[in-house]
Amino acid sequence: MKLKKILIGLLAGTICGLFGTGGGMLLVPSFVYLLKIDPKKSRATSLFCMLVMVMTSSIFYYRSNYIDWKTGLLCAIGGIVGGYVGAKILKKFPDYIFKIIFILFLGYVSYNMIF
């Protein structure tokens, strides 16, 4: 079981480093379906894992001078507020609603990436 968790983290970390945080899309389904963790707990655990992965990746991006500080700081301010709002909303809706929203979001993003 420990090896499975480490492998999930390794894959998510690699995706995070390559694509800039996309590892969360791997972590939540892995936690829910492979590790049988409650969906809300999976999302919260994923955020914690992503924090560590993003901090690590950011060091390498910083060293390569890839960070647009103005954009990053302004988005971070919005992210703080959005993270608070999202965590509050999470408590109020059943898990199937978030699955539907997530599927619609992925479909929208996929369509825009293709076309």
MARVORO-61221 format. One record per residue (C-alpha): residue number from 1; residue in one letter; x, y, z. Coordinates in steps of 0.2 Angstrom, whole numbers. Example, Ala and Ser with C-alpha at 12.3 -4.5 7.8 and 13.67 -1.06 7.14 Angstrom:
BEGIN
+-----+------+-------+-------+-------+
| seq | type |  east | north |    up |
+-----+------+-------+-------+-------+
|   1 |    A |    62 |   -22 |    39 |
|   2 |    S |    68 |    -5 |    36 |
+-----+------+-------+-------+-------+
***
This chain:
BEGIN
+-----+------+-------+-------+-------+
| seq | type |  east | north |    up |
+-----+------+-------+-------+-------+
|   1 |    M |     0 |     0 |     0 |
|   2 |    K |    14 |    12 |     4 |
|   3 |    L |    22 |     8 |   -13 |
|   4 |    K |     6 |    12 |   -22 |
|   5 |    K |     5 |    29 |   -13 |
|   6 |    I |    23 |    33 |   -18 |
|   7 |    L |    20 |    28 |   -36 |
|   8 |    I |     4 |    39 |   -37 |
|   9 |    G |    14 |    54 |   -29 |
|  10 |    L |    28 |    51 |   -41 |
|  11 |    L |    17 |    51 |   -56 |
|  12 |    A |     7 |    67 |   -50 |
|  13 |    G |    24 |    76 |   -46 |
|  14 |    T |    30 |    72 |   -63 |
|  15 |    I |    14 |    79 |   -71 |
|  16 |    C |    15 |    94 |   -60 |
|  17 |    G |    33 |    98 |   -65 |
|  18 |    L |    29 |    95 |   -83 |
|  19 |    F |    13 |   104 |   -85 |
|  20 |    G |    12 |   116 |   -69 |
|  21 |    T |     0 |   107 |   -57 |
|  22 |    G |   -10 |    96 |   -67 |
|  23 |    G |    -6 |    82 |   -55 |
|  24 |    G |   -22 |    85 |   -45 |
|  25 |    M |   -32 |    78 |   -59 |
|  26 |    L |   -22 |    62 |   -56 |
|  27 |    L |   -22 |    62 |   -37 |
|  28 |    V |   -41 |    64 |   -33 |
|  29 |    P |   -46 |    50 |   -44 |
|  30 |    S |   -32 |    39 |   -38 |
|  31 |    F |   -36 |    43 |   -20 |
|  32 |    V |   -55 |    39 |   -23 |
|  33 |    Y |   -54 |    24 |   -34 |
|  34 |    L |   -37 |    16 |   -30 |
|  35 |    L |   -35 |    20 |   -11 |
|  36 |    K |   -54 |    21 |    -7 |
|  37 |    I |   -53 |    38 |     2 |
|  38 |    D |   -68 |    48 |     4 |
|  39 |    P |   -70 |    60 |   -11 |
|  40 |    K |   -70 |    76 |     0 |
|  41 |    K |   -55 |    70 |    10 |
|  42 |    S |   -47 |    65 |    -7 |
|  43 |    R |   -49 |    83 |   -13 |
|  44 |    A |   -41 |    90 |     3 |
|  45 |    T |   -27 |    78 |     3 |
|  46 |    S |   -24 |    82 |   -15 |
|  47 |    L |   -22 |   100 |   -11 |
|  48 |    F |    -9 |    96 |     2 |
|  49 |    C |     1 |    85 |    -9 |
|  50 |    M |     0 |    99 |   -23 |
|  51 |    L |     6 |   112 |   -11 |
|  52 |    V |    22 |   102 |    -8 |
|  53 |    M |    24 |    98 |   -27 |
|  54 |    V |    21 |   115 |   -33 |
|  55 |    M |    33 |   122 |   -20 |
|  56 |    T |    47 |   110 |   -27 |
|  57 |    S |    43 |   113 |   -45 |
|  58 |    S |    43 |   132 |   -42 |
|  59 |    I |    61 |   132 |   -36 |
|  60 |    F |    66 |   125 |   -52 |
|  61 |    Y |    55 |   137 |   -62 |
|  62 |    Y |    62 |   151 |   -52 |
|  63 |    R |    80 |   146 |   -55 |
|  64 |    S |    77 |   146 |   -74 |
|  65 |    N |    69 |   163 |   -73 |
|  66 |    Y |    52 |   157 |   -79 |
|  67 |    I |    41 |   165 |   -67 |
|  68 |    D |    30 |   181 |   -72 |
|  69 |    W |    30 |   188 |   -54 |
|  70 |    K |    17 |   201 |   -57 |
|  71 |    T |     4 |   189 |   -65 |
|  72 |    G |     9 |   176 |   -52 |
|  73 |    L |     6 |   187 |   -37 |
|  74 |    L |   -11 |   194 |   -44 |
|  75 |    C |   -17 |   177 |   -47 |
|  76 |    A |   -11 |   171 |   -30 |
|  77 |    I |   -22 |   184 |   -22 |
|  78 |    G |   -37 |   178 |   -32 |
|  79 |    G |   -32 |   160 |   -28 |
|  80 |    I |   -32 |   164 |    -9 |
|  81 |    V |   -50 |   170 |   -10 |
|  82 |    G |   -55 |   157 |   -22 |
|  83 |    G |   -48 |   143 |   -11 |
|  84 |    Y |   -57 |   149 |     4 |
|  85 |    V |   -74 |   150 |    -6 |
|  86 |    G |   -71 |   133 |   -14 |
|  87 |    A |   -68 |   125 |     3 |
|  88 |    K |   -84 |   133 |    10 |
|  89 |    I |   -94 |   127 |    -5 |
|  90 |    L |   -87 |   109 |    -4 |
|  91 |    K |   -96 |   107 |    13 |
|  92 |    K |  -113 |   111 |     6 |
|  93 |    F |  -115 |   100 |   -10 |
|  94 |    P |  -115 |    81 |   -12 |
|  95 |    D |  -100 |    73 |   -21 |
|  96 |    Y |  -110 |    68 |   -37 |
|  97 |    I |  -112 |    87 |   -41 |
|  98 |    F |   -93 |    90 |   -41 |
|  99 |    K |   -91 |    75 |   -52 |
| 100 |    I |  -103 |    82 |   -65 |
| 101 |    I |   -95 |    99 |   -63 |
| 102 |    F |   -77 |    92 |   -65 |
| 103 |    I |   -83 |    82 |   -81 |
| 104 |    L |   -90 |    97 |   -89 |
| 105 |    F |   -74 |   107 |   -85 |
| 106 |    L |   -63 |    94 |   -92 |
| 107 |    G |   -74 |    93 |  -108 |
| 108 |    Y |   -73 |   111 |  -110 |
| 109 |    V |   -54 |   112 |  -107 |
| 110 |    S |   -51 |    97 |  -119 |
| 111 |    Y |   -62 |   105 |  -133 |
| 112 |    N |   -53 |   121 |  -132 |
| 113 |    M |   -36 |   112 |  -132 |
| 114 |    I |   -40 |   103 |  -147 |
| 115 |    F |   -49 |   117 |  -157 |
+-----+------+-------+-------+-------+
***
